[in-house]
């Protein structure tokens, strides 16, 4: 699935971006774009088709990878992974609200990255219809948690 996908790598450290690109190329991926900022990423997202984004959080500019994650989740509906050197609770709390497919801490193993990408692509291809409203309610159903979009709720009753 990786080989047929178009990737956008958002990383301000060129060596790391090139390493990630080489991992993807060894898996047969030919559509890889590297940019260094959120602004460049947005320009590319507006003009091209991207299947998956890998982004650092600290990009050394005005906007962070968290800002990009918000856009990827709410506007572009593109699966993404954070690849960062920050593992503190504050950063993770900020990141989780953008609903990334994974959060990988540098330094990372090639295998960990490829597994996270494969799962992200698989889950993105098997998600229910995307809803324009991002309002949702999570309820417990037995031992599972189920996400219900407000637009799908006709009647709600609790006992």
N, C-alpha and C positions, 0 to 999 in steps of 0.2 A: 504494500500500500504506500510505503514511503517513496518508492521510485516514481510513481505517477503523480506526486503532489508538488505543488509550488510552495516554496518556503521563503519567508522573510526573516532575516536575522537582524535584530536591532541591538547593536553592541558597539560601544565606543572604543573598545580595546581590539584593534585589528587582529592581533595574534589569536585571541580567543574566537573571534568571528570566523577567521580562516580555518581554525581547527574544527569548529562545528561544521563548516561547509565541507571540509574533507571527509568527515564522518558520513555526512549525507551523500556525498558523491560516491563513496565506497559502497553505499547501499543502492546505487543506481539512480539517484536523484540528479536531474539535470537542470531543474528550474530553481535556482537559489539566488536570492538578492540580499546584499548586505547594505545596511544603512546605519548611520551613527546617532540619529536623533529621532525623537518622537515626531517632529515636524516632517522630516524626510519620510518616515514610515507612513504618516497620514497621506502625504502626497502620493506615495506608491500605492497605498490601499485604495485611494480614490481612482487611480488610473489603471490598475492591473488586478488580475485575479490571483488571490493568495489563498492557499488552503490551510496554512499553519504558520504561526509566528512564534519565534523564540526571542525573548527579550530580556535584557539585563534590567535591573531596577534603577541603579545609579548610572545615569548617562552623561553626567557632567554638564548638563545644560539646565535650562529653565524648567522643562518638564521631565518627569521621571517615567520609568517603565510602568509605575502604578497608574499614571495618567493614561498611558497607552492601553493598559489592561482594561480600564474603564470603558474606553472607546471600543476596544475589540469585543467586549461583552455586550455593551448596550447598542452600539451603532452598527458595527460591521459583522457581528455574530461569527467571528473567526476563532477557532480554538487556538490556545497559546500556552506557552510554558514560560515561567520566570526562571532565569538562570542567573544567580546572584551570589555574592559573597556574604550577604547579610542573612543571618539566621536568628536575629533577635526577635523577641515576642512582638514588639511594636510593629516591626516591618511585616511580619507574618500576618498580624491582625489587619493591617492595611491591605495587604495583598489578597487575603482570602475573600474580601468583599467584592473583588473583581472577578471571582470564579475562574481562576486559571485551571488548566488541565493538570498541571504539576508545578512544583516549586523545587528546583534543584539547586543545591548549594555547591559553589565552586570550592575546591577543585572537584570535578565530577568524573565519573567513569563513562566511557563511550557506551557501554552496555546499558547503564542507567538512563542515559539520555535517549537512546534508541527505543528502549521499552516505553518510556514516558511518551515519546512521539507516537509510537504505534498505537498505544492505548488512546491517546488524544484523538488521533485520526479515526480510529474505530468508533469511539463514542460520539464523535461529531457526525459521523455518517449514519448513526443509528439513534439519533435524537428525535423526539416527537416534533411536530410542527412548531416552528419558531413563532413566538407570540410577540406582537408589537408592544403590548404593554408588559412591562417588567414587574408588575405587581403580582406577587405570588404568596401562597400560604403553604406552609409545610405542616403536615399532620402525621400523626403516628397511626399506622395500620398494622396491628399486631406488633411484630418486632421491627418492621420496616418503616422508614420515613418516606412519605409520598409528597411530591411537589405538585400543588394545584395552582393553576393560573386563575386569577380572578375572573377573567372572561369566560372560563369554563364552568364556574360554579353557578348552579341554578338554585340549589337549596342546601343549607348547611344546618345540621342538627347534631347536638352532642348529648351523650348520656353518661 
